[in-house]
Amino acid sequence: MTSRPSVPAPPARPRVLYVDDEDDVREVFQAVFEDEFDVVTVASGPEALGALARASFDVLVSDMRMEPMKGSELLARAYAEFRDVPRLLLTGFSDHDDLAAAVNQGHVWAYVQKPWDVEQLRLTITRAVEARRLELDNRRLVDELRAANRSLRDDVEVVQRTVVRPRLLVSSPAMAKVLEQVVAVAGTDANVLLYGETGVGKELVAAAIHERSQRRRGRFVAQNLAALPPELMTSELFGHVKGAFTGAQSSRRGLFELADGGTLFLDEIGEAPPALQAMLLRALESREIWPVGSSEPRRVDLRIIAATNRELLAEAQAGRFRLDLYYRLAVAPIHIPPLRARTEDVRGLGQPMLEAAARRMSRPQPRVTDAA
Protein backbone atom coordinates (compact mmCIF):
# COMPACT_ATOMS: atom_id res chain seq x y z
CA MET A 1 0.00 0.00 0.00
CA THR A 2 1.54 3.30 -1.09
CA SER A 3 1.36 6.24 1.27
CA ARG A 4 -0.31 9.40 0.10
CA PRO A 5 1.94 12.43 -0.23
CA SER A 6 1.56 14.91 2.59
CA VAL A 7 -0.46 18.00 1.72
CA PRO A 8 0.67 21.30 3.28
CA ALA A 9 -1.89 22.88 5.56
CA PRO A 10 -3.73 25.82 3.99
CA PRO A 11 -2.70 29.23 5.32
CA ALA A 12 -4.83 30.71 8.08
CA ARG A 13 -7.60 33.03 7.01
CA PRO A 14 -6.39 36.63 6.84
CA ARG A 15 -7.37 38.71 9.89
CA VAL A 16 -8.77 42.12 8.97
CA LEU A 17 -9.41 44.94 11.44
CA TYR A 18 -12.06 47.38 10.13
CA VAL A 19 -12.61 50.78 11.77
CA ASP A 20 -15.69 52.95 11.15
CA ASP A 21 -17.84 55.03 13.51
CA GLU A 22 -21.08 54.17 11.66
CA ASP A 23 -22.78 51.00 12.88
CA ASP A 24 -24.55 50.16 9.63
CA VAL A 25 -21.33 50.53 7.56
CA ARG A 26 -19.49 48.16 9.89
CA GLU A 27 -22.32 45.65 9.58
CA VAL A 28 -22.17 45.84 5.77
CA PHE A 29 -18.39 45.33 5.74
CA GLN A 30 -18.74 42.34 8.08
CA ALA A 31 -21.48 40.76 5.97
CA VAL A 32 -19.64 41.27 2.67
CA PHE A 33 -16.21 39.96 3.71
CA GLU A 34 -16.74 37.54 6.61
CA ASP A 35 -16.84 34.49 4.33
CA GLU A 36 -13.34 35.26 3.03
CA PHE A 37 -11.62 37.04 5.92
CA ASP A 38 -11.61 36.82 9.71
CA VAL A 39 -13.13 40.27 10.28
CA VAL A 40 -13.01 42.26 13.52
CA THR A 41 -14.78 45.65 13.56
CA VAL A 42 -14.38 48.57 15.98
CA ALA A 43 -15.96 52.02 16.13
CA SER A 44 -13.01 54.37 16.77
CA GLY A 45 -9.29 54.94 16.40
CA PRO A 46 -8.48 54.36 20.11
CA GLU A 47 -10.40 51.04 19.99
CA ALA A 48 -8.42 50.05 16.90
CA LEU A 49 -5.09 50.77 18.59
CA GLY A 50 -6.18 48.68 21.55
CA ALA A 51 -7.16 45.79 19.28
CA LEU A 52 -3.80 45.96 17.47
CA ALA A 53 -2.01 45.84 20.81
CA ARG A 54 -3.93 42.76 21.94
CA ALA A 55 -3.91 40.63 18.79
CA SER A 56 -2.20 40.14 15.45
CA PHE A 57 -3.86 41.37 12.24
CA ASP A 58 -2.89 41.08 8.60
CA VAL A 59 -4.54 44.33 7.48
CA LEU A 60 -5.97 47.49 9.05
CA VAL A 61 -8.81 49.12 7.07
CA SER A 62 -10.01 52.50 8.27
CA ASP A 63 -12.56 55.11 7.25
CA MET A 64 -11.22 58.66 7.02
CA ARG A 65 -13.94 60.73 8.71
CA MET A 66 -14.27 59.60 12.31
CA GLU A 67 -14.36 61.19 15.74
CA PRO A 68 -12.45 61.76 17.96
CA MET A 69 -9.53 60.47 15.83
CA LYS A 70 -9.55 60.81 12.04
CA GLY A 71 -8.51 57.85 9.93
CA SER A 72 -5.32 59.61 8.83
CA GLU A 73 -4.35 60.14 12.50
CA LEU A 74 -5.09 56.49 13.31
CA LEU A 75 -2.93 55.27 10.44
CA ALA A 76 -0.10 57.56 11.53
CA ARG A 77 -0.22 56.02 15.03
CA ALA A 78 -0.45 52.52 13.59
CA TYR A 79 2.51 53.28 11.32
CA ALA A 80 4.58 54.25 14.36
CA GLU A 81 3.50 51.40 16.68
CA PHE A 82 2.48 48.48 14.40
CA ARG A 83 4.45 49.10 11.22
CA ASP A 84 4.30 45.53 9.92
CA VAL A 85 0.48 45.74 9.53
CA PRO A 86 -0.49 47.18 6.10
CA ARG A 87 -2.85 50.16 6.40
CA LEU A 88 -5.73 50.82 3.99
CA LEU A 89 -7.69 54.09 4.00
CA LEU A 90 -11.23 54.59 2.67
CA THR A 91 -11.59 58.18 1.49
CA GLY A 92 -14.10 60.52 -0.10
CA PHE A 93 -13.38 63.16 -2.73
CA SER A 94 -13.26 65.92 -0.09
CA ASP A 95 -10.49 64.22 1.91
CA HIS A 96 -7.77 65.25 -0.52
CA ASP A 97 -5.46 67.15 1.87
CA ASP A 98 -5.49 64.53 4.62
CA LEU A 99 -4.98 61.77 2.07
CA ALA A 100 -2.04 63.54 0.45
CA ALA A 101 -0.35 64.01 3.82
CA ALA A 102 -0.89 60.36 4.78
CA VAL A 103 0.49 59.10 1.45
CA ASN A 104 3.49 61.45 1.48
CA GLN A 105 4.43 60.44 5.04
CA GLY A 106 4.18 56.72 4.26
CA HIS A 107 1.31 56.02 6.63
CA VAL A 108 -0.92 54.46 3.94
CA TRP A 109 -0.19 51.19 2.12
CA ALA A 110 -3.10 51.87 -0.27
CA TYR A 111 -6.33 53.86 -0.41
CA VAL A 112 -9.75 53.14 -1.91
CA GLN A 113 -12.27 55.79 -2.96
CA LYS A 114 -15.74 55.77 -1.42
CA PRO A 115 -18.22 54.45 -2.12
CA TRP A 116 -15.97 51.41 -2.39
CA ASP A 117 -16.41 48.70 -4.97
CA VAL A 118 -16.56 45.24 -3.36
CA GLU A 119 -14.23 43.53 -5.83
CA GLN A 120 -11.72 46.38 -5.82
CA LEU A 121 -11.60 46.43 -2.02
CA ARG A 122 -11.36 42.63 -1.82
CA LEU A 123 -8.45 42.64 -4.28
CA THR A 124 -6.68 45.45 -2.40
CA ILE A 125 -7.02 43.63 0.94
CA THR A 126 -5.80 40.36 -0.60
CA ARG A 127 -2.74 42.05 -2.08
CA ALA A 128 -1.98 43.73 1.25
CA VAL A 129 -2.18 40.34 3.02
CA GLU A 130 0.14 38.75 0.45
CA ALA A 131 2.60 41.62 0.75
CA ARG A 132 2.68 41.35 4.55
CA ARG A 133 3.13 37.58 4.57
CA LEU A 134 5.86 37.81 1.95
CA GLU A 135 7.68 40.42 4.04
CA LEU A 136 7.39 38.27 7.18
CA ASP A 137 8.66 35.23 5.27
CA ASN A 138 11.60 37.28 4.01
CA ARG A 139 12.40 38.40 7.55
CA ARG A 140 12.28 34.80 8.77
CA LEU A 141 14.58 33.68 5.96
CA VAL A 142 17.00 36.53 6.70
CA ASP A 143 17.03 35.54 10.39
CA GLU A 144 17.66 31.90 9.48
CA LEU A 145 20.45 32.93 7.10
CA ARG A 146 22.04 35.09 9.78
CA ALA A 147 21.83 32.22 12.26
CA ALA A 148 23.40 29.87 9.70
CA ASN A 149 26.15 32.39 9.02
CA ARG A 150 26.84 32.73 12.75
CA SER A 151 27.05 28.94 13.07
CA LEU A 152 29.35 28.74 10.03
CA ARG A 153 31.53 31.52 11.44
CA ASP A 154 31.78 29.62 14.73
CA ASP A 155 32.70 26.42 12.87
CA VAL A 156 35.40 28.28 10.95
CA GLU A 157 36.69 29.69 14.22
CA VAL A 158 36.92 26.18 15.68
CA VAL A 159 38.80 24.97 12.58
CA GLN A 160 41.18 27.92 12.91
CA ARG A 161 41.76 27.00 16.54
CA THR A 162 42.44 23.37 15.60
CA VAL A 163 46.01 22.67 14.58
CA VAL A 164 47.56 19.44 13.38
CA ARG A 165 49.12 18.10 16.56
CA PRO A 166 51.97 15.58 16.56
CA ARG A 167 51.31 12.25 18.19
CA LEU A 168 52.04 11.85 21.88
CA LEU A 169 55.47 10.18 21.83
CA VAL A 170 56.28 7.64 24.53
CA SER A 171 59.94 6.68 24.64
CA SER A 172 60.82 7.42 28.24
CA PRO A 173 59.54 5.74 31.42
CA ALA A 174 58.34 9.17 32.61
CA MET A 175 56.08 9.64 29.58
CA ALA A 176 54.97 6.01 29.70
CA LYS A 177 53.56 6.79 33.16
CA VAL A 178 51.81 9.89 31.73
CA LEU A 179 50.30 7.77 28.95
CA GLU A 180 49.00 5.27 31.50
CA GLN A 181 47.23 8.13 33.28
CA VAL A 182 45.89 9.46 29.96
CA VAL A 183 44.39 6.09 29.06
CA ALA A 184 42.93 5.65 32.55
CA VAL A 185 41.29 9.07 32.73
CA ALA A 186 40.13 9.11 29.07
CA GLY A 187 37.60 6.39 29.80
CA THR A 188 35.90 8.60 32.37
CA ASP A 189 34.25 12.01 32.07
CA ALA A 190 36.24 13.50 34.95
CA ASN A 191 37.72 16.98 34.69
CA VAL A 192 41.51 16.89 34.37
CA LEU A 193 44.15 19.32 35.62
CA LEU A 194 47.51 19.11 33.83
CA TYR A 195 50.63 20.34 35.60
CA GLY A 196 53.87 21.16 33.83
CA GLU A 197 56.32 23.87 32.86
CA THR A 198 55.68 26.04 29.83
CA GLY A 199 56.40 24.09 26.64
CA VAL A 200 56.17 20.53 28.01
CA GLY A 201 53.19 19.69 25.75
CA LYS A 202 50.15 20.12 27.99
CA GLU A 203 47.85 20.80 25.04
CA LEU A 204 49.21 17.69 23.31
CA VAL A 205 48.31 15.59 26.36
CA ALA A 206 44.86 17.23 26.55
CA ALA A 207 44.22 16.39 22.89
CA ALA A 208 45.33 12.80 23.51
CA ILE A 209 42.78 12.49 26.35
CA HIS A 210 40.04 13.88 24.11
CA GLU A 211 40.90 11.58 21.19
CA ARG A 212 40.71 8.51 23.45
CA SER A 213 37.47 9.56 25.16
CA GLN A 214 33.80 9.02 24.37
CA ARG A 215 33.69 12.70 23.36
CA ARG A 216 36.16 12.24 20.50
CA ARG A 217 33.41 12.87 17.92
CA GLY A 218 32.85 16.29 19.48
CA ARG A 219 35.08 19.30 19.17
CA PHE A 220 38.37 19.86 20.96
CA VAL A 221 38.52 23.62 21.60
CA ALA A 222 41.65 25.12 23.16
CA GLN A 223 42.23 28.55 24.68
CA ASN A 224 45.21 29.98 26.54
CA LEU A 225 43.73 32.34 29.14
CA ALA A 226 47.02 34.21 29.42
CA ALA A 227 46.52 35.32 25.80
CA LEU A 228 43.15 37.00 26.55
CA PRO A 229 42.70 40.48 28.02
CA PRO A 230 40.77 40.14 31.31
CA GLU A 231 37.88 42.28 30.03
CA LEU A 232 37.29 39.86 27.12
CA MET A 233 37.54 36.57 29.01
CA THR A 234 33.87 36.35 30.00
CA SER A 235 32.56 37.09 26.51
CA GLU A 236 35.12 34.76 24.92
CA LEU A 237 34.21 31.83 27.17
CA PHE A 238 30.47 32.29 27.59
CA GLY A 239 29.50 34.34 24.50
CA HIS A 240 27.25 37.39 24.34
CA VAL A 241 23.96 38.54 22.88
CA LYS A 242 23.48 41.37 20.42
CA GLY A 243 23.73 44.77 22.09
CA ALA A 244 25.23 43.40 25.31
CA PHE A 245 28.01 45.99 25.14
CA THR A 246 29.45 48.58 22.77
CA GLY A 247 30.53 46.82 19.60
CA ALA A 248 28.32 43.72 20.11
CA GLN A 249 26.55 44.12 16.77
CA SER A 250 25.47 40.47 16.68
CA SER A 251 25.17 37.53 19.06
CA ARG A 252 28.20 35.27 19.37
CA ARG A 253 28.63 31.83 20.89
CA GLY A 254 31.43 31.42 23.41
CA LEU A 255 33.93 28.60 23.75
CA PHE A 256 31.70 26.67 26.15
CA GLU A 257 28.99 26.42 23.48
CA LEU A 258 31.50 25.72 20.72
CA ALA A 259 32.84 22.78 22.73
CA ASP A 260 29.36 21.47 23.65
CA GLY A 261 29.49 17.69 23.35
CA GLY A 262 33.30 17.72 23.27
CA THR A 263 36.24 18.99 25.30
CA LEU A 264 37.29 22.50 26.29
CA PHE A 265 40.98 22.91 27.11
CA LEU A 266 41.80 25.97 29.24
CA ASP A 267 45.53 26.54 29.43
CA GLU A 268 47.03 28.80 32.10
CA ILE A 269 43.90 28.48 34.27
CA GLY A 270 45.75 30.29 37.06
CA GLU A 271 45.40 33.52 35.03
CA ALA A 272 41.62 33.55 35.48
CA PRO A 273 40.58 36.60 37.57
CA PRO A 274 38.35 36.03 40.65
CA ALA A 275 35.10 37.03 38.89
CA LEU A 276 35.75 34.57 36.06
CA GLN A 277 36.65 31.85 38.56
CA ALA A 278 33.20 32.25 40.14
CA MET A 279 31.54 31.95 36.72
CA LEU A 280 33.59 28.86 35.86
CA LEU A 281 32.62 27.24 39.15
CA ARG A 282 28.93 27.92 38.51
CA ALA A 283 29.19 26.52 34.97
CA LEU A 284 30.88 23.35 36.23
CA GLU A 285 28.31 22.83 38.99
CA SER A 286 25.11 23.63 37.04
CA ARG A 287 26.17 22.71 33.48
CA GLU A 288 24.66 26.07 32.50
CA ILE A 289 26.23 29.26 31.18
CA TRP A 290 24.96 32.83 31.03
CA PRO A 291 26.08 34.67 27.88
CA VAL A 292 26.87 38.32 28.53
CA GLY A 293 23.63 40.33 28.31
CA SER A 294 21.37 37.24 28.20
CA SER A 295 18.33 36.91 30.45
CA GLU A 296 18.30 33.11 30.22
CA PRO A 297 20.95 30.41 30.83
CA ARG A 298 21.99 27.86 28.21
CA ARG A 299 22.68 24.19 28.90
CA VAL A 300 26.08 22.79 27.95
CA ASP A 301 27.55 19.30 28.14
CA LEU A 302 31.32 19.21 27.87
CA ARG A 303 34.49 18.10 29.60
CA ILE A 304 36.96 20.60 31.00
CA ILE A 305 40.69 19.96 30.85
CA ALA A 306 42.66 22.75 32.51
CA ALA A 307 46.40 23.29 32.66
CA THR A 308 48.80 25.34 34.72
CA ASN A 309 52.52 25.90 35.23
CA ARG A 310 51.92 26.97 38.83
CA GLU A 311 51.46 25.03 42.05
CA LEU A 312 47.72 25.67 41.92
CA LEU A 313 46.89 24.03 45.25
CA ALA A 314 49.39 26.29 46.99
CA GLU A 315 47.86 29.26 45.14
CA ALA A 316 44.42 28.22 46.37
CA GLN A 317 45.56 27.72 49.96
CA ALA A 318 47.13 31.19 49.83
CA GLY A 319 43.81 32.69 48.69
CA ARG A 320 44.94 33.54 45.16
CA PHE A 321 42.73 30.88 43.52
CA ARG A 322 39.35 29.53 44.57
CA LEU A 323 39.82 26.31 46.50
CA ASP A 324 36.38 25.00 45.51
CA LEU A 325 37.18 25.60 41.82
CA TYR A 326 40.53 23.88 42.25
CA TYR A 327 38.87 20.72 43.55
CA ARG A 328 36.34 20.84 40.70
CA LEU A 329 39.16 20.98 38.13
CA ALA A 330 41.67 18.65 39.77
CA VAL A 331 39.48 15.55 39.84
CA ALA A 332 42.23 13.78 37.88
CA PRO A 333 45.57 15.63 38.15
CA ILE A 334 48.39 14.66 35.78
CA HIS A 335 51.96 15.97 36.06
CA ILE A 336 53.93 16.22 32.79
CA PRO A 337 57.71 16.16 33.39
CA PRO A 338 60.02 18.56 31.50
CA LEU A 339 62.19 17.28 28.65
CA ARG A 340 65.33 17.36 30.81
CA ALA A 341 63.73 14.63 32.94
CA ARG A 342 63.01 12.42 29.93
CA THR A 343 65.96 12.74 27.57
CA GLU A 344 64.94 9.51 25.83
CA ASP A 345 62.21 11.53 24.08
CA VAL A 346 64.64 13.97 22.45
CA ARG A 347 65.23 11.83 19.35
CA GLY A 348 61.52 11.25 18.75
CA LEU A 349 60.74 14.96 19.11
CA GLY A 350 63.76 16.27 17.23
CA GLN A 351 63.74 13.99 14.19
CA PRO A 352 60.35 15.14 12.80
CA MET A 353 61.35 18.78 13.35
CA LEU A 354 64.60 18.31 11.43
CA GLU A 355 62.83 16.50 8.60
CA ALA A 356 60.24 19.27 8.29
CA ALA A 357 62.97 21.93 8.23
CA ALA A 358 64.89 19.98 5.59
CA ARG A 359 61.81 19.77 3.36
CA ARG A 360 61.24 23.53 3.64
CA MET A 361 64.87 24.24 2.68
CA SER A 362 65.15 21.50 0.03
CA ARG A 363 67.96 19.83 1.93
CA PRO A 364 68.79 16.11 2.39
CA GLN A 365 67.02 14.44 5.26
CA PRO A 366 69.31 14.49 8.33
CA ARG A 367 69.44 11.95 11.11
CA VAL A 368 69.73 12.58 14.86
CA THR A 369 72.72 10.64 16.10
CA ASP A 370 73.32 9.46 19.64
CA ALA A 371 76.14 11.98 19.96
CA ALA A 372 73.88 14.83 18.82
N, C-alpha and C positions, 0 to 999 in steps of 0.2 A: 504494500500500500504506500503510495507516494504521498509525502506531506505537502500540504498547500503552502505556497509562498506567503510569508507574512505580509500583511497589508498595513502601511503606516496609518496611525490614527489621524482622523481629519482634524484640522486646526480648530481651536475653540472659536465659538461665535464671537465676532468683534463686539466689544463693549463700547457703547456710544452714550455720552452724557449730553443731554439736550437742555438748554436753558432758555426759558421764555416766561415772561410775567403774565401771560394770558392763558387761563386755564384751558379754554377750548382749543387753542393752537397746540398746546402740549398734548392734549388728547388726540388730536389729528395726527401729529408726528408719531406718537406711540402706536396708533392703529395702523398707520401706513408702513412702518418699518420694523415692527416687533417680530414679524415672521423671519426676517433676515438678520437682524441685529439684536443683541441684548441691550435694550434701551432703558436708561434711567433718566427721568426728567426732574428738574428742579425749577423753582420760580424766581430765583434771583442770583446775582453774582456771588454774594457771600455764601449762599447755599452751595453753589457750584464749587467754590474753592474748598469748602469743607468736604464735599464728596470726593474731590480729587486727592485730598489729604488722606482720606480713609481707605480708598480703593484704587485699583489700577483701571484705567480706561485707554482705549485705542484712539478715540477721537473725542474732541470737545466741539459741540455745535452750539453757537449762541446767536440769539437775536441781537440787533443793535440797540433798539430803543427800549430800555428798561430802567426802572428805578429801584433802589437808589444808585446803582452802579450800571453805567452804560456797557454795552457789549464790548466796545473798544477798550474800556478800562479793565473789564474782566480778562480779556485776552492778553492785555499787557501784564497783568498780575500772573496769569497762567504761564506766560512766556518766561517770566522771571523765576517762578517756583516749580513749574512742571514742564520744563522745556521739551521733554521727549514726547509729549502728547500733542499731535497735530491739532491746530485750532482753525475751525471754519466759522465764518461770519455771514449771517443772513442780513442783507442790507436793502434799504429802499433807495429810490433815486435822490432823495433829499439828504442822504447821509454821506455826501461826497467828501466833505472835509475830514470827518472822523475816519472814514475808510482810507483816504489817502495817507493820513498820519499812521494808521495801523499797518498799512502795507509797507510804507517807507521805513518804519522802525522794525520790521520783521516779525511783528506780533501775529500776523495772519498767514496760515499755510495756504488758504484759498478762500474766496468769497463767492456767494451765490446771491443773485438778485431776487428780490421778492416782487410778486408772489413766486415762490420757488416751484420749479417743475420737478415732479417726483423722480423721473428717470435721471435727470441731470444731478439732483442732489444725491440719489443713490450711488451714481457713478463717482461723484466727488468723494463721498464718504469711503467707498470701497478703495479708491486710489490712495486716500490718506492712510487707511489701515495698512495697505500693502507697503506704502513708503515707510511707515513706522516699524513694521515687522522686519522689513529689509534692513533698516538702520540698526535695529536691535541685534539681528543676526550678524551683521557686520561687526558690531562692537564685540559680540561674543567670540567671533572668529579672531579678531584682533587680540583679545585677551588670551585666547588659547595659544595664538602664535607667540605672544610675548612670554607666556609661561613655558612654551616649548623652547624658545630661545634662551630663557634663563636656565632651563635644565641642561641645554646643550652647552651653554657657557660654563656651567658648573662641571660638566663632564670633561670639557677641554681643560679646565683648571686642574682637575684630578690627574688627567694624562700628563699635563705639564709638571705636576708634582712628582709623578712616578718616573723614576730613572731605572735604567737597566743595572741591577745590582749584581756584583759577582757572587758566586756561590760561597757559602760559609765553609771555609777550609778548616779541616781538622787534621793536623799533623802532630801537634804537641799534646802531651797528657793534660795540660791545663785547658786547652780548647776542647778536648774530648769530654772533660767533665762539664764544660759549658753546654756542649751538644746534648749530653744526657739530660741536663736540666731543661733544655729547649724542648726535647721530645716529650719529657714528662709533663711539662706545663702546657704544651700545645694541645694535648687531648682534653684539657679543661677549658673553662671560660673565665678563669681567674685573671684579675688584673695583675700585671707584671711590672716590677720596678727594676730597671737595669742600672747597675753601678759600673763606672769605669771612667778613666781619664779621657780627655778630649782626643778623638781620633782612633780609639780602640775598635770602632765598628759597632757601636750600639744600635744604629739604625739597621745594619746588616743582620744582627741577631733578632731584632724586632720583626723584620721581614721574614726571617726563617721561621719564627713562631707562627706568624700569620699564615704562611704557605703550608704549614703542617697542621693547621687547625681546621675545625669545621666551618670557619668563616672564610676559608680561602677563596670561595667564589665571590665574596664581597670585596669592597675596595680596601686597599691599604693606603691610608692618608697620613702623611708625615708633616710635622711642623716643628721647627726649632723656635721655642718661645723667646730665646735671647735675640732672635732676629726681628721680633715684632716690637714696635713702640708700645708702651703700656696702654696708651689711650685707644689703640686699635685692637687689643687682645680680645676684648669681650665680643666685639662685632665679628672678628675673624673666626672665633671659635663657635659662637652661637648664632651668627647671622643677624640681620636686621630687616625691618619692614620699611616700605617706602615712606619717606618723610620723617624717619626717626631722628635724624640729625641733619645739619647742613651738609649738602652734597649727596644725601641718600635719595637719589632720583628714582631708584627702583628697589624692590625687595631683593635680598641676596641670602642664599643659604650659607650657613657657617660650616666649619669643618665637622662638627658633630653630625649634622644632617648628611653631609657628603659621605661620611664613613658609616652611615646607618646600615646595619647588616654585616659590617666588616670590622676593621681594626683602625683605631686612631692612635698614632704614635706621637707623643708629646716629648720632644727632647728638651733638655735644660728646664725641667719642671720646677727647679728651685728658683727660677727667675719670675715665677708667677707672683704678682702682687697680692696682698691680703684679700682685697675685694674679689679678685678672680679666683683665689683659692676657695672662698665661700661658695661661689657659683659652681665651681667644679665639684665640690663636695655634694651640693644639692643635686646636680645632674647625675652623679654616681649613685646617690641614694634613691632618687625618685625615678630615674630613667626618663626624665623630662628636662627640656631646655626652654628657656624664655628668650627668643630673639629680641634684640634691642628695639624698643618701641612697640612690641606686640602685647596685646591684652590677653592672649591665651597661650598656654604652654604647648609644646609639641613633643610627642613620644619619640624616643630613639632607642635603638637596640644595637649596641656596639661594645667592643672590647677596648679597654684602654691599656696601652703599654707606655709607661713613662720612663724617662731616663735622666740621670744626673751625674755630674762629676764631683758632687759634694757628698759629705757625710750627712745625708738628709735627716737621719734620726737625731743626730746631734743638733742639727739646725732646728728641728722641731722641739727638742727638749730645752733649747735655749730661747724658744719663743719666736724664732724667725720663720717658722713654717708651721702650719696647722698640724697638730699631732693626729687629730681624727682623720684628716685627709691623707696623711702619711700612711696610716694603717689601712685605709681604703685602697691605696695604690700599691703598697708593698705586700700584697697577699702572697705573691711568689717573687721574692727578690733573687736576682741573678747578678753575680759579680763577674765582670769581663776583665781578665788580666791584661796589662800592657804588653806590647810586643817584646820588650826586654825580658819578660818573664816566660816567654815562649818562643825562643829563637828558632825552634824547629819549623815555625811557620814562615820564616823569612823567604825561603826559596819559593814556596807556593804563592806567596803574595807578590814577590818581586818579578818572577818569570813572566806572568801575563802583562805586567806593566812594561817591562822591557820589550816584549814582543809587539805591544801596541805602539810604543814609541818608534820601534824599527819600521813598522809598516807606514807610519806617518812620514818618516824621513827617507823611505825607500832604501833602507839599509838591510844587510843580511841579518837573519835572526840570531841574536846572541844567546848564550847559555849562562846561567848562574852557576859558577863553580863553588866547590866547598870552601876554597880559599876566599873567594869574594864574599 
